[in-house]
């Protein structure tokens, strides 16, 4: 009984790890994401009226901050962050 429980637990852990890694963003995707994030941050900083509301790591000017976060995120979450920066930038530009 003990062996069966240990086997089931081991299989569950392996399955969970496989599912988590299958959903994580790839290094190439994250490189592109981080570069896009920096472009959005620079564009927002270049417009003095857009600087309000730029708190937190979403607005970091450091590539490793965006890249590292992305590696642990699902691609959909990274796209949501990119979209949130885009919404802020469009709103403050008046689009």
C-alpha positions as CSV (number, residue, x, y, z in Angstrom):
1,X,0.0,0.0,0.0
2,X,2.8,2.3,0.9
3,X,4.6,1.7,-2.4
4,X,1.4,2.4,-4.4
5,X,0.8,5.7,-2.5
6,X,4.5,6.7,-3.1
7,X,4.2,5.8,-6.8
8,X,0.9,7.8,-7.2
9,X,2.4,10.8,-5.4
10,X,5.5,10.6,-7.6
11,X,3.4,10.4,-10.7
12,X,1.3,13.4,-9.6
13,X,4.4,15.5,-9.0
14,X,5.9,14.6,-12.4
15,X,2.6,15.4,-14.1
16,X,2.3,18.7,-12.3
17,X,5.9,19.7,-13.3
18,X,5.3,18.7,-16.9
19,X,2.1,20.8,-17.0
20,X,3.8,23.8,-15.4
21,X,6.8,23.7,-17.8
22,X,4.5,23.2,-20.8
23,X,2.8,26.5,-20.0
24,X,5.9,28.6,-19.2
25,X,7.0,31.0,-21.8
26,X,10.1,30.1,-23.8
27,X,13.4,32.1,-23.6
28,X,12.9,33.4,-27.2
29,X,9.4,34.6,-26.4
30,X,10.6,36.2,-23.2
31,X,13.5,38.0,-25.0
32,X,11.0,39.5,-27.4
33,X,8.6,40.3,-24.5
34,X,11.3,42.1,-22.5
35,X,12.5,44.1,-25.5
36,X,8.9,45.2,-26.3
37,X,8.4,46.1,-22.6
38,X,11.5,48.3,-22.7
39,X,10.3,50.0,-25.8
40,X,7.0,50.7,-24.2
41,X,8.7,52.0,-21.0
42,X,11.0,54.3,-23.1
43,X,8.0,55.6,-25.1
44,X,6.0,56.4,-22.0
45,X,9.0,58.1,-20.3
46,X,9.5,60.3,-23.3
47,X,6.1,61.8,-22.8
48,X,6.0,63.8,-19.6
49,X,2.2,63.6,-19.4
50,X,2.4,59.8,-19.4
51,X,4.7,59.3,-16.5
52,X,1.9,59.2,-13.9
53,X,0.9,55.7,-12.9
54,X,4.2,54.1,-13.8
55,X,4.7,52.3,-10.6
56,X,6.0,48.7,-10.0
57,X,8.0,46.3,-12.0
58,X,5.6,46.6,-15.0
59,X,7.4,49.9,-15.7
60,X,11.0,48.8,-14.9
61,X,13.7,50.1,-17.3
62,X,15.8,46.9,-16.7
63,X,15.7,44.1,-19.2
64,X,16.4,41.4,-16.6
65,X,13.3,42.3,-14.6
66,X,11.0,41.8,-17.5
67,X,12.9,38.7,-18.9
68,X,13.1,36.9,-15.6
69,X,9.4,37.5,-14.8
70,X,8.4,36.3,-18.2
71,X,10.3,33.0,-17.8
72,X,8.1,32.1,-14.9
73,X,4.9,33.2,-16.5
74,X,2.5,31.8,-19.1
75,X,2.6,33.5,-22.5
76,X,-1.0,34.7,-21.9
77,X,0.1,36.5,-18.7
78,X,3.0,38.2,-20.6
79,X,0.6,39.3,-23.3
80,X,-1.7,40.8,-20.6
81,X,1.2,42.8,-19.2
82,X,2.2,44.1,-22.6
83,X,-1.4,45.0,-23.3
84,X,-1.7,46.9,-20.0
85,X,1.4,49.0,-20.8
86,X,-0.1,49.6,-24.3
87,X,-3.4,50.8,-22.9
88,X,-1.7,53.2,-20.5
89,X,0.4,54.6,-23.4
90,X,-2.5,55.0,-25.7
91,X,-4.7,56.7,-23.1
92,X,-2.1,59.2,-22.1
93,X,-1.4,60.0,-25.8
94,X,-5.1,60.5,-26.2
95,X,-5.8,57.6,-28.6
